[in-house]
C-alpha cells in the first residue's frame, strides 16, 4: 500500500533557522585615461552577516586594463526552514563561456551547500529513482546531476540536470 502513497508525500515544512539571509550588492566602474570603460558588479549571499557566496570588488588603480564587464547575481528560488535555494549566475568569469548559471541549496546552519540526501534522507532513494526514470524516459541519456543542484520551494523539490551547456529542472515533489 505504501507504493500508492509515496508519489504524494512531501518533505514537511521546516522551522526557519533564526537570523535572516540577505543579498548585498557591490559595484565598481572606471574609465581609464585611454578611454577604456570597465564595470564590475556583484551580489553576495549573506547569512547572519557571514558570506555564503560572496565577491570582493577588484582593487588597485590599474584593475581596468581592457574593455571589461563582469557581474555575479543571486536569485532566491525557494526555501524550507534552514534550507535556502538560489540560482548563482556569473558573467565574464570563464574564458570558455559567456555565463555560468547553477542552482545551489545552502544549509544556513552550516553555511555550505547541502545535498538532496542531507535535505531529506527519508525520501532520497525514492526521489533519485524517480529522477533517473524521468531523465531516461523523457530526456534521453547523458545528463549529470550535481548533488547540491536542487531547489526547495516549500515542500516541493526540483532537481537541476545538465548536459553540455543545457540545464533542465525536474519537479520531484
C-alpha angles and dihedrals in degrees: 000000000000092000089063092054101040098080090057098048118107134190106265120246110270129214116260114257099236122252116060126253120231141191113227123199127214128178137182127178132170141170117216124225087258090059097256112148121210130180131189125181134164143177117214127201113227133182120193088346093304120115118245095173113003144158133203121216117252112268135211134052097274103047090119109065100142135020102292139168122175132170142174123199135190119203117185109223102177148318142212115190109303093355117095121185119204140173111228117200128184126187124195089011101114131042095219098049139043092221141356121215126183139162119233132178115209127202099221092202092064099025094228135102113274132210129241088246093055091045095057115356092175094068100025096103093046092048093047093052092046092049092052092049092050093047094047096043101038107024109027126234135306098068121137127200124206108215090230095046101098136106127224116203110177104302096341128093129205120187123209115222123187135201118177105319093334124101131187134183119227116198111220104169 
